[in-house]
Amino acid sequence: MKVIRLVLGKLILLLNAVFSPKPQQRSTEEQQRIDKELESMSLYQFESCPFCVKVRRAAKKMNLPLETVDAKKPDNEQALINGGGKRKVPCLRIEDEAGDVTWMYESNDIIQYLEQRFA
């Protein structure tokens, strides 16, 4: 089973690289504003997880350079569990201006949130 997941994961990454979406074009000022807003967000993910790839592709299409955090690293995994309550990816960590943190799971919810906020 591990071999199958490894092969499928590499295939997903290859297809993602070959068929990568084109980023949305914005004015320099608008992109800088969005980049500033994204500094308070990070995406906890596994590189070859298909749902994580789905979120990364949507972010790339919207031209959102999200910080990605490898949830397989022990420190990052523990931060995900402590903050979000579960070891599940993708998970978008959102910190607001007051310093409150929201942990958003589910790829469709994350994409919908990003589209509503930035698209």
C-alpha positions as CSV (number, residue, x, y, z in Angstrom):
1,M,0.0,0.0,0.0
2,K,2.9,2.4,0.8
3,V,4.4,1.8,-2.6
4,I,1.1,2.5,-4.4
5,R,0.7,5.8,-2.4
6,L,4.3,6.7,-3.2
7,V,3.9,6.1,-7.0
8,L,0.5,7.9,-7.1
9,G,1.9,10.8,-5.1
10,K,4.8,11.2,-7.6
11,L,2.4,10.9,-10.5
12,I,0.1,13.6,-9.0
13,L,3.2,15.9,-8.6
14,L,4.3,15.3,-12.2
15,L,0.9,16.0,-13.6
16,N,0.6,19.1,-11.5
17,A,4.0,20.4,-12.8
18,V,3.0,19.6,-16.4
19,F,-0.5,21.1,-16.3
20,S,0.2,24.0,-13.9
21,P,-2.4,26.8,-14.0
22,K,-1.5,30.3,-15.2
23,P,-1.6,32.9,-12.4
24,Q,-4.2,35.7,-12.4
25,Q,-2.7,39.0,-13.4
26,R,-3.1,42.0,-11.1
27,S,-1.6,45.5,-10.8
28,T,1.6,45.7,-8.8
29,E,-0.1,47.7,-6.0
30,E,-3.0,45.2,-5.7
31,Q,-0.6,42.2,-5.7
32,Q,1.5,43.9,-2.9
33,R,-1.6,44.4,-0.9
34,I,-2.6,40.8,-1.2
35,D,1.0,39.6,-0.5
36,K,0.8,41.7,2.7
37,E,-2.5,40.0,3.7
38,L,-1.1,36.6,3.0
39,E,1.8,37.1,5.5
40,S,-0.7,36.2,8.2
41,M,-1.6,32.8,6.6
42,S,0.1,29.5,6.1
43,L,-1.0,26.2,4.6
44,Y,-0.1,23.1,6.5
45,Q,0.2,20.4,3.9
46,F,1.8,17.2,2.6
47,E,3.6,17.6,-0.7
48,S,1.8,14.8,-2.6
49,C,-1.6,14.9,-0.9
50,P,-4.1,15.3,-3.7
51,F,-6.3,17.6,-1.6
52,C,-3.2,19.8,-0.8
53,V,-2.3,19.9,-4.5
54,K,-5.9,21.0,-5.2
55,V,-5.5,23.9,-2.8
56,R,-2.0,24.9,-4.0
57,R,-3.3,24.8,-7.6
58,A,-6.2,27.1,-6.8
59,A,-3.9,29.5,-4.9
60,K,-1.5,29.5,-7.8
61,K,-4.4,30.2,-10.2
62,M,-5.5,33.2,-8.0
63,N,-1.8,34.3,-7.8
64,L,-1.7,33.8,-4.0
65,P,1.8,33.0,-2.8
66,L,0.8,31.1,0.3
67,E,3.5,30.0,2.7
68,T,3.4,26.2,2.9
69,V,4.4,24.3,6.0
70,D,5.4,20.6,5.7
71,A,3.1,18.9,8.3
72,K,5.3,15.8,8.2
73,K,8.0,17.5,10.1
74,P,7.6,16.7,13.9
75,D,7.6,20.3,15.1
76,N,5.1,21.4,12.4
77,E,2.9,18.4,13.0
78,Q,2.8,19.2,16.7
79,A,1.9,22.8,15.9
80,L,-0.9,21.6,13.7
81,I,-2.3,19.3,16.4
82,N,-1.9,21.8,19.2
83,G,-3.4,24.7,17.2
84,G,-6.0,23.0,15.0
85,G,-6.8,20.1,17.1
86,K,-6.2,17.3,14.6
87,R,-3.5,16.0,12.3
88,K,-5.3,16.6,9.0
89,V,-4.2,18.4,5.9
90,P,-4.7,20.7,4.1
91,C,-5.2,23.2,6.9
92,L,-5.0,26.9,6.4
93,R,-3.8,28.8,9.5
94,I,-5.2,32.3,9.5
95,E,-4.1,34.9,12.0
96,D,-6.2,38.1,12.2
97,E,-5.0,41.6,13.2
98,A,-5.9,41.0,16.9
99,G,-3.7,37.9,17.0
100,D,-6.6,35.4,17.0
101,V,-5.8,32.2,15.0
102,T,-8.3,30.2,13.0
103,W,-7.5,26.8,11.6
104,M,-9.5,25.9,8.5
105,Y,-9.6,22.3,7.3
106,E,-11.1,20.9,4.1
107,S,-9.8,21.8,0.7
108,N,-13.1,23.1,-0.7
109,D,-13.7,25.3,2.3
110,I,-10.1,26.7,2.0
111,I,-10.5,27.4,-1.7
112,Q,-13.9,29.0,-1.2
113,Y,-12.5,31.3,1.6
114,L,-9.5,32.3,-0.6
115,E,-11.8,33.0,-3.6
116,Q,-14.2,35.1,-1.5
117,R,-11.3,37.1,0.1
118,F,-9.0,37.6,-2.9
119,A,-10.6,36.7,-6.2
